[in-house]
Amino acid sequence: MKKPPNRGLLGLLAAILLTTGCSTAASTDTAAGDVVLKVGDQKGGAKALLTAAGLLDDFPHKLEWSTFTSGPPLLEAASAGAIDIGGVGNTPPIFAAAANAKIAAIGASKGQVEADAILVPENSPLRKVTDLKGKNIAVAKGSSAHGQVLLTLRANGLSTKDVTLNFLQPSDAYGAFTQGKVDAWAVWDPYTAQAQQEAKARVLTTGEGKSNGYGFQVAGRKALDDKGKNPALKEYLIRYYKAQKWADTHREEWAKAWAAETGLKYEVALAAVNRNGDLPVKIDDTLIRSEQELADAFTEEKTLPGKVDFGKFVDTRFQGDLA
């Protein structure tokens, strides 16, 4: 997120796994009949969830989907206007804010944090967090797992300077982990469940008592400033959070759909679904304060160049509709 503009665009192109219909957004308000909502997603994410819940068939606007490897490149795309909205964890918006990205969190959810884990190989001699001192940890930079690593180390008297962080996207990190190239891997579900079941990974620690478990729907400022797109953004948020509630009460059905979409084994998908259960929450002072504390922790570690005011990257215009 801290790349110069020209390199950022190259990084954006490299990060997009699948993009359809990437037309340039209009510079003026979009006419109601011409609205196309461009949604950033991760594999097995919002599109799969909305489809499984039966909430896409009658969506009143055209949707175009782009798939990303993780939250940071998705928000880079939102800031550039390449997408209008997308879902990320608790840390990517902080890194985006530090880069003064043109984005705002417009919806939030909260899940369990047991799946936010630091994993080690089954036969690893590492038994407690302090054993990580001097070790290599694979993690996606700017991801929710990056935040969890920071908070976990701080809670145990360590800092990120006491370890070596290998910044790898999940697919690359899985290979490095299974091949013994790193000592530990910080990641989220379904990767946690997959590593546990298929690579016999052992959980060294989870995000319990450290991570806040928040996730966000984040929109680009260009989309928010387009009055023609605001009804589509609102409708998308309402349906997405309805889908979260559906998944919470239809876990086996959602796990089957998730497995079919991602190619995961059903057992892996079910373990991940049963461990998570993200549900919508209000963007309020408590949430903003929690995110600010995480942002301040990154600043204190000098991972970010200066103080981030998270509240300036929040837009609550849809909160009444989501209630």
C-alpha positions as CSV (number, residue, x, y, z in Angstrom):
1,M,0.0,0.0,0.0
2,K,3.0,2.3,0.4
3,K,4.2,1.9,-3.2
4,P,4.5,4.9,-5.5
5,P,1.5,5.2,-7.8
6,N,3.1,3.7,-10.9
7,R,4.3,0.6,-9.0
8,G,1.0,0.4,-7.2
9,L,-0.8,-0.1,-10.5
10,L,1.6,-2.8,-11.5
11,G,1.0,-4.5,-8.1
12,L,-2.7,-4.2,-8.6
13,L,-2.6,-5.9,-12.0
14,A,-0.4,-8.7,-10.6
15,A,-2.7,-9.2,-7.6
16,I,-5.9,-9.6,-9.6
17,L,-6.5,-13.3,-10.2
18,L,-9.7,-12.9,-12.2
19,T,-11.3,-9.7,-13.5
20,T,-14.3,-9.3,-15.6
21,G,-15.6,-6.1,-17.2
22,C,-13.1,-3.6,-15.8
23,S,-14.4,-0.5,-17.5
24,T,-13.4,2.9,-16.2
25,A,-15.9,4.4,-13.8
26,A,-17.7,7.6,-15.0
27,S,-16.4,10.8,-13.6
28,T,-20.0,12.1,-13.0
29,D,-22.9,10.5,-11.2
30,T,-24.1,7.3,-12.8
31,A,-27.6,7.2,-14.2
32,A,-29.8,4.8,-12.4
33,G,-30.2,2.5,-15.4
34,D,-26.5,2.4,-16.0
35,V,-25.3,1.3,-12.6
36,V,-22.7,-1.4,-12.6
37,L,-21.4,-2.3,-9.1
38,K,-17.8,-3.5,-9.3
39,V,-17.1,-5.9,-6.3
40,G,-13.7,-7.0,-5.1
41,D,-13.8,-10.5,-3.7
42,Q,-11.5,-13.3,-2.4
43,K,-12.0,-16.9,-3.6
44,G,-14.9,-18.5,-1.8
45,G,-15.9,-15.1,-0.5
46,A,-18.9,-12.8,-1.0
47,K,-20.0,-14.1,-4.3
48,A,-20.1,-17.7,-3.1
49,L,-21.9,-16.6,0.1
50,L,-24.5,-14.5,-1.6
51,T,-25.1,-17.3,-4.2
52,A,-25.5,-20.0,-1.6
53,A,-27.9,-17.8,0.3
54,G,-30.0,-17.2,-2.8
55,L,-29.5,-13.4,-2.7
56,L,-27.9,-12.8,-6.1
57,D,-30.6,-13.9,-8.6
58,D,-32.8,-10.8,-8.3
59,F,-30.1,-8.2,-7.5
60,P,-31.4,-5.0,-9.1
61,H,-28.1,-3.8,-10.5
62,K,-25.5,-5.4,-12.7
63,L,-22.5,-6.8,-10.7
64,E,-19.0,-7.3,-12.0
65,W,-16.6,-9.3,-9.8
66,S,-12.8,-9.2,-9.4
67,T,-11.0,-11.8,-7.3
68,F,-7.9,-10.9,-5.2
69,T,-5.4,-12.9,-3.2
70,S,-6.0,-10.9,0.0
71,G,-7.2,-7.6,1.4
72,P,-4.4,-5.2,0.7
73,P,-4.4,-5.4,-3.1
74,L,-8.2,-5.3,-3.0
75,L,-8.1,-2.0,-1.2
76,E,-5.5,-0.7,-3.6
77,A,-8.0,-1.4,-6.4
78,A,-10.8,0.3,-4.5
79,S,-8.7,3.4,-3.9
80,A,-7.8,3.5,-7.6
81,G,-11.5,3.2,-8.6
82,A,-11.0,-0.2,-10.3
83,I,-13.6,-1.6,-7.9
84,D,-16.4,0.0,-5.9
85,I,-16.5,-2.2,-2.8
86,G,-15.0,-5.3,-1.3
87,G,-14.6,-7.2,2.0
88,V,-11.4,-7.4,4.1
89,G,-10.2,-8.1,7.6
90,N,-9.4,-5.7,10.4
91,T,-5.8,-4.8,9.3
92,P,-5.9,-3.9,5.6
93,P,-8.0,-0.7,6.1
94,I,-5.3,0.5,8.5
95,F,-2.5,0.0,6.0
96,A,-4.7,1.7,3.4
97,A,-5.4,4.6,5.7
98,A,-1.6,5.0,6.3
99,A,-1.2,5.3,2.6
100,N,-4.0,7.9,2.5
101,A,-6.0,5.6,0.2
102,K,-9.3,6.9,-1.1
103,I,-11.4,4.4,0.8
104,A,-13.9,4.2,3.7
105,A,-15.3,1.3,5.8
106,I,-19.0,1.4,5.3
107,G,-20.1,-1.9,7.0
108,A,-18.7,-4.2,9.6
109,S,-19.0,-7.7,11.0
110,K,-17.4,-9.5,13.9
111,G,-16.4,-13.2,14.0
112,Q,-14.7,-15.6,16.3
113,V,-10.9,-15.3,16.4
114,E,-10.0,-19.0,17.1
115,A,-9.3,-19.4,13.3
116,D,-6.7,-16.5,13.4
117,A,-3.9,-18.8,14.3
118,I,-0.1,-19.0,14.3
119,L,0.7,-22.5,13.1
120,V,3.8,-24.6,13.5
121,P,4.6,-28.0,12.1
122,E,3.4,-31.0,14.0
123,N,6.9,-32.0,15.2
124,S,8.1,-28.4,15.8
125,P,10.0,-27.8,19.1
126,L,8.1,-24.5,19.5
127,R,5.6,-24.7,22.3
128,K,4.9,-21.2,23.4
129,V,4.9,-17.7,21.8
130,T,8.2,-16.7,23.4
131,D,9.8,-19.6,21.5
132,L,9.2,-17.6,18.3
133,K,12.1,-15.3,19.2
134,G,14.6,-15.4,16.4
135,K,12.3,-17.5,14.2
136,N,10.8,-17.0,10.7
137,I,7.1,-16.4,10.4
138,A,5.2,-16.4,7.1
139,V,2.4,-13.9,6.9
140,A,0.6,-11.7,4.3
141,K,1.8,-8.1,4.8
142,G,-1.0,-5.8,5.9
143,S,-3.5,-8.7,6.4
144,S,-5.5,-9.5,9.5
145,A,-2.9,-12.2,10.3
146,H,-0.2,-9.5,10.3
147,G,-2.1,-7.6,13.0
148,Q,-2.5,-10.8,15.0
149,V,1.2,-11.5,14.9
150,L,1.9,-8.0,16.1
151,L,-0.5,-8.1,19.0
152,T,0.4,-11.7,20.0
153,L,4.1,-10.8,20.2
154,R,3.4,-7.6,22.2
155,A,1.3,-9.6,24.6
156,N,4.2,-11.8,25.3
157,G,6.9,-9.2,25.7
158,L,8.2,-9.4,22.1
159,S,8.0,-7.2,19.0
160,T,8.2,-7.8,15.3
161,K,11.9,-6.9,15.6
162,D,12.4,-10.1,17.6
163,V,11.3,-12.3,14.6
164,T,11.8,-12.4,10.9
165,L,8.5,-11.8,9.0
166,N,8.4,-13.5,5.6
167,F,5.8,-11.6,3.7
168,L,4.0,-14.2,1.6
169,Q,0.5,-14.6,0.2
170,P,-1.4,-17.6,1.6
171,S,-0.8,-19.9,-1.4
172,D,3.0,-19.3,-1.3
173,A,3.1,-19.4,2.5
174,Y,1.4,-22.8,2.5
175,G,4.2,-24.2,0.3
176,A,6.9,-22.6,2.4
177,F,5.3,-24.0,5.6
178,T,4.9,-27.5,4.4
179,Q,8.4,-27.5,2.9
180,G,10.0,-26.4,6.2
181,K,11.2,-23.1,4.8
182,V,9.6,-21.1,7.7
183,D,9.2,-21.9,11.4
184,A,5.6,-20.7,11.7
185,W,2.7,-19.4,9.7
186,A,0.2,-16.8,10.7
187,V,-3.1,-17.1,8.8
188,W,-6.9,-17.4,8.9
189,D,-9.5,-19.9,7.9
190,P,-10.0,-21.8,5.7
191,Y,-6.2,-22.0,5.4
192,T,-5.9,-22.7,9.2
193,A,-8.3,-25.7,8.8
194,Q,-6.6,-26.9,5.6
195,A,-3.2,-26.8,7.2
196,Q,-4.5,-28.6,10.3
197,Q,-6.2,-31.4,8.4
198,E,-3.9,-31.8,5.4
199,A,-0.5,-30.8,6.8
200,K,-1.0,-31.8,10.4
201,A,-0.2,-28.3,11.5
202,R,-0.3,-27.5,15.2
203,V,-1.8,-24.3,16.6
204,L,0.8,-22.5,18.7
205,T,-1.7,-19.7,19.6
206,T,-4.9,-18.1,18.3
207,G,-6.2,-14.6,18.3
208,E,-8.3,-15.1,21.4
209,G,-7.8,-12.2,23.8
210,K,-5.7,-10.2,21.2
211,S,-7.4,-9.9,17.8
212,N,-10.7,-8.0,17.7
213,G,-12.3,-10.2,15.0
214,Y,-13.7,-7.3,12.9
215,G,-14.1,-7.5,9.2
216,F,-15.2,-4.7,6.9
217,Q,-16.9,-3.9,3.7
218,V,-14.9,-1.1,2.3
219,A,-15.9,1.2,-0.6
220,G,-13.8,3.5,-2.8
221,R,-14.4,7.2,-2.4
222,K,-15.1,7.5,-6.1
223,A,-18.1,5.1,-5.7
224,L,-19.3,6.9,-2.5
225,D,-19.2,10.2,-4.3
226,D,-21.3,8.8,-7.1
227,K,-24.9,9.3,-6.0
228,G,-26.0,7.0,-8.7
229,K,-24.1,4.1,-7.2
230,N,-25.2,4.7,-3.6
231,P,-28.4,2.7,-3.9
232,A,-26.4,-0.2,-5.3
233,L,-23.9,0.0,-2.5
234,K,-26.7,0.0,0.1
235,E,-28.5,-2.9,-1.5
236,Y,-25.3,-4.9,-1.7
237,L,-24.5,-4.3,2.0
238,I,-28.0,-5.3,3.1
239,R,-27.9,-8.5,1.1
240,Y,-24.3,-9.4,2.2
241,Y,-25.1,-9.1,5.9
242,K,-28.4,-11.1,5.4
243,A,-26.2,-13.7,3.8
244,Q,-23.9,-13.8,6.8
245,K,-26.9,-14.4,9.0
246,W,-28.1,-17.2,6.7
247,A,-24.7,-18.9,6.8
248,D,-24.7,-18.8,10.6
249,T,-28.0,-20.8,10.7
250,H,-27.2,-23.0,7.7
251,R,-23.6,-24.1,8.4
252,E,-23.6,-27.4,6.7
253,E,-25.2,-26.0,3.6
254,W,-22.8,-23.1,3.4
255,A,-19.8,-25.5,3.9
256,K,-20.9,-27.6,1.0
257,A,-21.3,-24.5,-1.2
258,W,-17.9,-23.2,0.0
259,A,-16.2,-26.4,-0.7
260,A,-17.6,-26.6,-4.2
261,E,-16.5,-23.1,-5.0
262,T,-13.0,-23.3,-3.6
263,G,-12.1,-27.0,-4.2
264,L,-11.6,-27.4,-0.5
265,K,-12.5,-30.7,1.1
266,Y,-15.9,-30.6,2.7
267,E,-14.4,-31.5,6.1
268,V,-12.0,-28.5,5.8
269,A,-14.8,-26.1,4.8
270,L,-17.1,-27.4,7.6
271,A,-14.4,-27.0,10.2
272,A,-13.8,-23.4,9.1
273,V,-17.5,-22.6,9.0
274,N,-18.1,-24.0,12.4
275,R,-15.2,-22.0,13.9
276,N,-16.1,-18.6,12.4
277,G,-19.7,-17.3,12.2
278,D,-19.1,-13.7,11.2
279,L,-22.2,-11.6,12.0
280,P,-22.9,-7.9,11.2
281,V,-22.2,-5.3,13.8
282,K,-22.6,-1.5,14.0
283,I,-19.7,0.8,13.2
284,D,-19.6,2.6,16.5
285,D,-17.1,4.3,18.9
286,T,-16.1,0.9,20.4
287,L,-15.2,-0.5,17.0
288,I,-13.3,2.6,15.9
289,R,-11.4,2.7,19.2
290,S,-10.4,-0.9,18.8
291,E,-9.2,-0.3,15.3
292,Q,-7.3,2.8,16.4
293,E,-5.5,0.8,19.1
294,L,-4.4,-1.7,16.5
295,A,-3.3,1.1,14.2
296,D,-1.3,2.7,17.1
297,A,0.4,-0.6,17.7
298,F,1.7,-0.7,14.2
299,T,2.8,2.9,14.4
300,E,4.7,2.2,17.7
301,E,6.4,-0.7,16.0
302,K,7.4,1.7,13.2
303,T,5.7,-0.6,10.7
304,L,3.7,2.4,9.6
305,P,5.3,5.7,9.0
306,G,3.1,7.8,11.2
307,K,-0.1,8.0,13.2
308,V,-3.3,6.8,11.5
309,D,-6.7,8.4,12.4
310,F,-8.9,5.4,11.6
311,G,-12.1,7.5,12.2
312,K,-11.4,9.5,9.1
313,F,-11.7,6.4,7.0
314,V,-15.1,5.4,8.1
315,D,-18.4,6.4,6.5
316,T,-21.6,5.6,8.4
317,R,-24.2,6.8,5.8
318,F,-25.7,3.2,5.5
319,Q,-25.8,2.3,9.2
320,G,-29.5,3.2,9.5
321,D,-30.4,0.9,6.6
322,L,-28.3,-1.9,8.0
323,A,-30.0,-1.7,11.4
